[in-house]
């Protein structure tokens, strides 16, 4: 079945619609009129044609460029076309409707890449990296995803696999021909190869964990008692007025999320409701959510009001942060000192920040 889909973001000056399948060129030919009258079926791969997209009444929809990719020399390994037209949503929608009316099916999410994988144009790790490139939220994330797309991970895995397959072949040969001298077959060699393979796999696993942090971001929760400056800190970190800031305690009643980039590493920062005992039903739901976000977060920014001494709510917060990767942040340093929290050994890192709660 031939599929089609819009391949570019909305609101751009240029929009691209891609088709792929056995009848991709034939179907595109039905709605395209070249300026020189030469049909797409007569054109070679990697060529472009200038002309118009027309409807069933031969009315011109738009002026376009059509690129031809013949199997197997295409992204999917199938016959494929790319229609570059103006980026109007109306035009893109009309062209898409014409393709569907003439025999195309709307592609499912990721179906072009799926076909590329099934047709042997890329390995599974490369196929998965395509979405990572699309969703990359920082330079390091883009580099990691691009490296996977270029086959670096596949090559490392293949190197390990080839070594193990070679050893298995030697063992099989030894079983079949026990009295023959088998090259490189010895206990020491086998043990050394297995050790090297285990170390290489462990390194890939460790690098995977680091890569996931860069690709997906660090789940970061801003927590603290009501009105200590959490929302102000959220706005400072995000660079926008994301959270409402007032002098009224309990203004934030639900979680507010924003992705920020810190030196190439994305942080998924969540501003939470102030943690305290309350009889307000709505606020108590927000407090419960705040506690859950704290418990599930990979990084906690615990905010304390520096204009007063630690109270029971602060101490409860400190207890909740135990066994978590947490940073203590003291807003408006006055009576309370960073050394007081450090003395308790509750936080490895404590910072004093001048923010107005």
Secondary structure, 3 states (H helix, E strand, C coil): CCEEEECCCCCCCEEEEEEECCCHHHHHHHHEEECCCCCHHHCCCCEEEEEEEECCCCCEEEEEEEEEECCCCCCCCCCEEEEEEECCHHHHHHHHHHHHHCCCEECCCCHHHHHHHHCCCCCHHHHHHHHHHHCCCCHHHHHHHHHHHCCHHHHHHHHHHHHHHHHHHHHHHHHHCCCCCCCCCCHHHHHHHHHHHHHHHHHHHHHHHHHHHHHHCEEEEEEECCCCCHHHHHHHHHCCCCCCCCCCCCCCCCCEEEEEEECCEEEEEEECCCCCCCCCHHHHHHHHHHHHHHHHCCEEEEEEECCCCCCHHHHHHHHHCCCCCEEEEEECCCCCCHHHHHHHCCCCEEEEECCCC
